[in-house]
Structure formats: C-alpha cells, structure tokens
C-alpha cells in the first residue's frame, strides 16, 4: 500500500528536529550537516514510503527480491569499504581519518 509510511527514525531517536539518531553532538557542531539534512529531507521522507522498504519491514517482501537486494548491497558495501580505506590512507593522522 503506497499510502503507508514509516518514520525512519522516531522509533530509535528522541530528537525533535526530524534528524536520525546518528546526528550526534559532534555532527551538530558541523553547520554543513544541517544544510545537508535539510536538502535531503524530501528524499528521506519519500524513501520512508517506498514499497520495497515497507514490504521488507512488514514481512511481505518476496524472498527472491530480498536475496537480490542482499547480493547488491554486499557489492556496494565492499566498494564503499574500499573507498573509505583509500580516504583514510590519504589522511594526515588518525584524527583526520576519523573526521
């Protein structure tokens, strides 16, 4: 049902500004993150209504679709990890690598 929606973060986050729980005080200290969250707001809200996500959450997603998703996600995560390792290698020190 495309009219259903989930709140991607209210169940795990007690913030009142509609940002996910991953927004820590450290992130709040970085003004650019507020602008990024504001710019992404429509996309975040739309993704909360996506039929694939809703079916995955309520258990109605066909197993073959879930298996395909897991395979694709594992490929993405491998490449993402490689990209993060390369970026960390370019950092001057550990603090910069973790920033």
N, C-alpha and C positions, 0 to 999 in steps of 0.2 A: 504494500500500500504506500504510494508515494506521498501521502499526506502525513504519514508518521514521521517523527523526527526524534532524535535523541540529543541530549545536551552532552557534548563530548567531555565535559569536564566537571560539571556541577556535582556529580556523584563522588568525585575524589578531591574536590577543591572547594575550600570555603571562601575563596576570594569573591568579591562582589563586582569586579570590573570585567567579567567575562573573558579572562585570560586563563589558559590552562595552568595546572599546578606546577608545571615546570618553570613558571615565572617566579624565580627566587628573588630575594632582595638584591643579589648580585646583578641579575638581569634588569631589575628595576632601576639600578644605578646607571644603566646604559640607555640614554634617551632614544637612541635609534631603534631599540626593540619595541618601544611603544608605538612608534610610527609604523614599524613592520606589522605588528599585530593589527593595528587599525587598517592598514592597507589590505591585509589578508582576511579581514572579518567576513566579507561576503562569501569568499571561498570556503572558509571554515564552516560557516553556517550551512552552505549548500552541501558540503560533504557529510554533514550530520543527517541529511535527508536522503543520501544515496541509497538506492535499493539494495546494492550489494552489501553495504555495511549493515543495514537494517536486517537483512536476511541472515548475515553472519551472526549478528548479536542475538536474534531470536531463534536461531537453530534451524531455519528453513532453507538455508543455502545448500544447494546440491553438492554432494561430496566431490564430484568431478570439478566443479568450479572452485571449490576451496583448495583442492590439490593443485590446480593450475596457479592459483594465487600464491600458494606457499612456494612453489617452484620459482615463479617470477620474483617473489620477494627475496628469496635466498640469493638469487643472482644479483639483485640490486644491493643487498646488504654486503655481499662480498666486495663489489666495486666501491661501495661507499666506505667500507673499512679501509680499502687500499688508498682511496683519496685522502682519508683522514691521516693515515700513516705518512703519506707524502707531505701533507701540510705540516704535520708535527716535525718532520725531518727538516723542514725549512725554518722552523722556529729557532730563535737565538738561544733560548733556555726553556726550562720546564714551565715556568710561569707563563711565558709567551705561548707555549704549545697548548696550554690549558685554557687560554683566554678565548 
